[in-house]
Amino acid sequence: LEARQHPDPTKRPLEAILQPGDVMFVPHNYWHMVVNLDPCIALTHNYVSTSNLSNCLRFLRDKKDQISGVRDRVLEGAVPPEQLYEVFVEK
């Protein structure tokens, strides 16, 4: 919350409220956080291709603590984040 009051406007976070039907594009490497104000459905897509594969592999190898979306599904059979790089490289 302190960042919202930063004297330099370029260092303040960007904020937006989307309305039904709105879409927001978040560019590669752009850190972000989402707060849902109402019950909703979010569709997200992380794209891996030959142009960014090395970056994705480096992230899986070096930033395991920042991998999201699988920890809560390990009991359902998802690969734990600590093993994603190894499993991905094996295949």
Disulfide bonds with the S-S distance in Angstrom:
none
